[in-house]
Every structure is written in C-alpha cells, then in structure tokens.
Amino acid sequence: MQKEAFSEIIHQRYSCRDLKESLLKREDLEYILEAGRLSPSSLGLEPWRFLVVQDSNKKAEISKIANHQEHVKKCGAIIIILARLDFGEYFIPKLQARGMKEEELQKRIAIYKPFIDGMNENEKLHYAREQTYLALGNIANAACAIGLGSCIIGGFDSKALDQYLKLDIAKERSSIMLVVGEYANKMIPQKARFSKEEVIAFLD
C-alpha cells in the first residue's frame, strides 16, 4: 500500500504555475517542512535552512528578483532554501550527538575534517547546494502528498535575493525556492520522460 501511495505522488506531482494566493494552514506548512528537515545529507551535515514567506508584499518583491515570475507572487507561500557554508564549524558536534563509539568518532573526524577544512568558499557553496536539492525533492513531494501544488524556482538573481534577505553570505546563501499553494486549476500533464531503456542500466 505504501508503495502504491508513493507511486501516485511521483506520478501526480508537476510544476504548477496556477496557484491560489490563500494562506496555507500552519499544520500543512509544518508537515512539508518536516519532510525537508528529515532529508538525507552528505555526512549528516544538513547544510540548509528553510525560510517561509507568506506576506503578499514580500512575495511581490521576491517575484521581481525571480525575473517577475507571476506564480512567485501568486502562491500560498514561498519556501526559500538556504545553503549553509558554516558546516565545518558544527561538523564535530553533529558527529558527537550521534552517540557513536569514541574509536569510530575519531576515525570519522580524521577522514572527513581535512576534506571539509580543505574546501574553499566556492567548493563549500557547491557542496551545500547539492544537499539542498535533496531537501527540495522531499518538500515538493510532501506538498503533493497533502494535495498542494508546487513549482520549483531556480530562475532568480541569487545575489539580489541574498541582499534582500540580509544574509551573512560568509555563512549562508540562497540556493533554490519552491512556491506552494492550493491549486487554482489542477491539470496534471502527461509526463514526458526518457524511456527506462535510455536511463537505466543494470551492471551485472
């Protein structure tokens, strides 16, 4: 039954650009954000934060930064996913919180701390952004699971958005956005995907 339910979600979820502007229920927002919070990440670093925008004026201002996309302004909420660059600062405390044996803890520190410390700013940003997309997928599917539409927004001026949000760019940057809301007009399109033969191979 769980397999069938998940299959239905991934078949029905699509980029909806026709959403209602009505505010979302708090419990619905918390449900989809929890799906993002519980997402997997490399080394368990969770290098993300989620900013929720529901104010009409702010949505309109952000839509200008997002190339004046109308569905950024006309939606229930904008979820902005930030990529954290300060994961080196909390790497060891995060490991310690997992309650592993001291030998295993020191082994992981010895392997991964030099890797993290050796990254420059651009490498940190690239690494963290990759993880934010994992959270993005979970949030988008969770929205579909409770009957909400969503659209992934990658077309925006990230520097302008960072400034608008007054981010400390040494610690975090805007990565990707998702607009969410009730469907104004739900029309599930036929999915156009490569065939299984074109994208799947079993290396026996």
C-alpha positions as CSV (number, residue, x, y, z in Angstrom):
1,M,0.0,0.0,0.0
2,Q,2.8,2.4,0.8
3,K,4.5,1.6,-2.5
4,E,1.3,2.4,-4.4
5,A,0.8,5.7,-2.4
6,F,4.3,6.9,-3.2
7,S,4.0,5.9,-6.8
8,E,0.9,8.0,-7.1
9,I,2.7,11.0,-5.6
10,I,5.6,10.9,-8.1
11,H,3.2,10.4,-11.0
12,Q,0.9,13.3,-10.0
13,R,3.4,15.9,-8.8
14,Y,4.1,18.5,-11.5
15,S,5.3,22.1,-11.7
16,C,2.0,24.0,-11.1
17,R,2.1,27.7,-12.1
18,D,-1.6,28.3,-11.3
19,L,-1.9,28.5,-7.6
20,K,-4.2,30.3,-5.2
21,E,-2.9,33.2,-3.1
22,S,-4.7,32.0,0.0
23,L,-2.5,31.4,3.1
24,L,-1.7,27.8,3.9
25,K,-2.7,26.0,7.1
26,R,0.2,26.1,9.6
27,E,0.0,22.3,10.0
28,D,0.3,21.8,6.3
29,L,3.4,24.0,6.2
30,E,4.9,22.2,9.2
31,Y,4.3,18.9,7.5
32,I,6.1,19.7,4.3
33,L,8.9,21.5,6.1
34,E,9.4,18.5,8.4
35,A,9.9,16.4,5.2
36,G,12.7,18.8,4.3
37,R,14.2,18.7,7.8
38,L,14.4,14.9,7.8
39,S,16.0,14.7,4.4
40,P,19.3,12.8,4.0
41,S,22.6,14.8,3.5
42,S,26.2,14.1,3.0
43,L,27.9,13.3,6.3
44,G,24.7,14.1,8.0
45,L,25.6,17.8,7.9
46,E,22.1,19.1,7.0
47,P,23.6,22.3,5.4
48,W,20.3,24.1,4.9
49,R,17.8,26.4,6.4
50,F,14.2,27.0,5.2
51,L,12.7,30.5,5.1
52,V,8.9,30.7,4.6
53,V,7.4,33.8,3.0
54,Q,3.6,34.3,3.1
55,D,3.3,38.1,3.3
56,S,1.8,39.5,0.0
57,N,4.2,42.4,-0.3
58,K,7.3,40.3,0.3
59,K,6.1,37.7,-2.3
60,A,5.7,40.5,-4.8
61,E,9.2,41.9,-4.0
62,I,10.7,38.4,-4.3
63,S,8.9,37.8,-7.6
64,K,10.8,40.8,-9.1
65,I,14.1,39.2,-8.0
66,A,12.8,36.0,-9.7
67,N,12.5,37.5,-13.1
68,H,9.0,38.8,-12.5
69,Q,7.5,35.3,-12.5
70,E,3.8,35.7,-11.7
71,H,3.4,32.4,-9.8
72,V,6.1,33.5,-7.3
73,K,3.8,36.4,-6.4
74,K,0.6,34.5,-6.6
75,C,1.0,31.5,-4.4
76,G,0.3,30.4,-0.8
77,A,3.9,30.5,0.3
78,I,7.4,30.8,-0.9
79,I,9.9,28.4,0.7
80,I,13.4,29.6,0.2
81,I,16.1,27.0,0.9
82,L,19.4,28.4,2.0
83,A,22.7,26.6,1.6
84,R,24.8,26.8,4.8
85,L,28.5,27.3,4.4
86,D,29.4,27.0,8.1
87,F,29.1,23.3,8.3
88,G,32.8,23.0,9.2
89,E,32.0,24.7,12.5
90,Y,29.4,22.2,13.6
91,F,30.7,19.0,12.0
92,I,32.3,17.6,15.1
93,P,29.4,18.4,17.5
94,K,27.0,16.9,15.0
95,L,29.1,13.7,15.0
96,Q,29.3,13.6,18.7
97,A,25.5,13.9,19.0
98,R,25.1,10.6,17.1
99,G,26.4,8.7,20.2
100,M,28.9,6.5,18.3
101,K,31.9,4.9,20.0
102,E,35.0,7.1,20.6
103,E,37.1,5.0,18.2
104,E,34.6,5.4,15.4
105,L,34.2,9.1,16.2
106,Q,37.9,9.8,15.9
107,K,38.2,7.8,12.8
108,R,35.5,9.8,11.0
109,I,37.0,13.1,12.2
110,A,40.4,12.1,10.9
111,I,38.9,11.2,7.5
112,Y,36.4,14.0,6.9
113,K,37.7,17.0,8.8
114,P,40.6,17.6,6.4
115,F,38.2,17.2,3.5
116,I,35.9,19.9,4.9
117,D,38.6,22.2,6.0
118,G,40.3,22.0,2.6
119,M,37.3,23.4,0.8
120,N,37.3,27.0,-0.5
121,E,34.2,29.2,-0.5
122,N,33.0,28.1,-3.9
123,E,33.5,24.5,-3.1
124,K,31.6,24.8,0.1
125,L,28.7,26.5,-1.7
126,H,28.6,23.8,-4.4
127,Y,28.8,21.0,-1.8
128,A,26.0,22.5,0.3
129,R,23.7,23.3,-2.7
130,E,23.9,19.7,-3.8
131,Q,22.4,18.8,-0.4
132,T,19.6,21.4,-0.6
133,Y,18.2,19.7,-3.7
134,L,17.7,16.5,-1.7
135,A,15.6,18.5,0.8
136,L,13.8,20.3,-2.1
137,G,12.6,17.0,-3.6
138,N,11.2,15.8,-0.3
139,I,9.4,19.1,0.3
140,A,7.9,19.1,-3.2
141,N,6.7,15.5,-2.9
142,A,5.3,16.1,0.6
143,A,3.3,19.1,-0.7
144,C,1.8,16.8,-3.4
145,A,1.0,14.1,-0.7
146,I,-1.3,16.5,1.1
147,G,-3.0,17.9,-2.1
148,L,-1.0,21.0,-2.6
149,G,0.6,22.3,-5.8
150,S,4.2,23.4,-6.1
151,C,6.7,24.8,-8.6
152,I,10.5,24.7,-8.2
153,I,12.0,28.2,-8.8
154,G,15.6,28.3,-9.9
155,G,15.4,31.4,-12.1
156,F,16.3,34.2,-9.8
157,D,19.1,36.6,-9.0
158,S,20.8,34.9,-6.1
159,K,22.9,37.8,-5.1
160,A,19.9,40.2,-5.1
161,L,18.0,37.7,-3.0
162,D,20.8,37.3,-0.5
163,Q,20.8,41.1,-0.1
164,Y,17.0,41.2,0.2
165,L,17.1,38.6,2.9
166,K,20.1,40.4,4.6
167,L,22.1,37.2,4.7
168,D,25.6,36.8,6.1
169,I,26.9,35.4,2.9
170,A,30.0,34.1,4.7
171,K,27.7,31.6,6.4
172,E,24.7,31.0,4.0
173,R,23.5,31.8,0.5
174,S,20.1,31.4,-1.2
175,S,20.1,28.1,-3.2
176,I,16.6,27.3,-4.6
177,M,13.0,28.2,-4.0
178,L,9.7,26.4,-4.0
179,V,6.3,28.1,-4.4
180,V,3.5,26.2,-2.8
181,G,-0.3,26.6,-2.6
182,E,-3.7,25.3,-3.3
183,Y,-4.4,24.5,-6.9
184,A,-6.3,27.3,-8.7
185,N,-6.6,24.9,-11.7
186,K,-5.3,21.4,-11.4
187,M,-4.4,19.9,-14.7
188,I,-1.9,17.1,-14.4
189,P,0.1,16.9,-17.6
190,Q,1.3,13.7,-19.3
191,K,4.8,13.2,-18.0
192,A,7.4,13.4,-20.8
193,R,10.4,11.3,-19.6
194,F,13.1,9.3,-21.3
195,S,12.2,5.6,-21.5
196,K,13.6,3.2,-18.9
197,E,15.9,1.7,-21.5
198,E,17.5,5.1,-22.1
199,V,18.2,5.9,-18.5
200,I,18.5,2.6,-16.6
201,A,21.2,0.0,-16.9
202,F,21.9,-3.0,-14.7
203,L,25.7,-3.7,-14.4
204,D,25.5,-7.5,-13.9
